Amino acid sequence: MTISPDNLKALILDLDDTLVVEEASAEAALLQTCELVRTRHGIEPRDLHATIRQTCRRLWHQSPARTYSVDIGVSSWEALWARFEGDNENLRILRDWAPCYRRDSWREALSLHGVNDDEFALELAETFPNHRRRLHIVYDDVRPALDRLGQRFHLGLLTNGAPDLQREKIAGAGIGGYFDEIVVSGDLGFGKPDPRIYRVILSRLDAASDEAIMVGNSLQSDIQGAQQAGLKAVWVNRAGAPREDGIIPDCEVANLGGLTRLLDC
């Protein structure tokens, strides 16, 4: 199936791993943090990296605001550096709980490698956010594509996550000015693939569902979610991953350069 640009009014784009490098940046920051453990205790960074990913994921499932966290789409590694700022009661709960979560994630990971040191665990919990905040990396194709697409369409940014964290990524990447509207799931209490969040951004862009397309890297959140809300959806498949779960995007591109060609921009 193809997408015709003739009746399009707006493009809605995902943030993480569509415009900015998210998971690889988190991995790089974790490995940098784990280098400190190699220096102190001789543990290979990749071994500890695998362990911290397991412990933080397990403890994240025990969050006192678990339902909210799932609904807005915050990952366990994002919770290792999010500040959870905001007036929402769930954000307040997470803000109070997060310091213990971060310390305990590192403490349990260290203990599985025979290191029992609460002060060192706290040091690692404070070190990782510093490394991660230095890594706001935009894919090379993004700015040229947004320059061209923005001349023809209204652009919206639709992202799941904690409000402060996603806005910090946007500001750090320097891409906020490209967008007419930015919607973050944490501000609403629900996120992709919930059809309601698509209706919110369509309303803000003053576009009907058949006048906009969703562009993103997640088959479930960006593609299936958008299609269920009545939009067509373009899958940005940067890694050349196989299609799964029976989800069929309306179009597939390898990067945003492919999107500009698809839309004759």
PyMOL commands that set and color helices and strands:
alter all, ss='L'
color gray80, all
select helices_A, chain A and resi 23-41+45-60+66-72+78-80+89-111+118-132+142-149+163-173+176-178+185-188+195-205+209-211+219-228+256-262
alter helices_A, ss='H'
color red, helices_A
select strands_A, chain A and resi 10-13+154-159+181-184+212-216+232-236+251-253
alter strands_A, ss='S'
color yellow, strands_A
deselect
rebuild
show_as cartoon
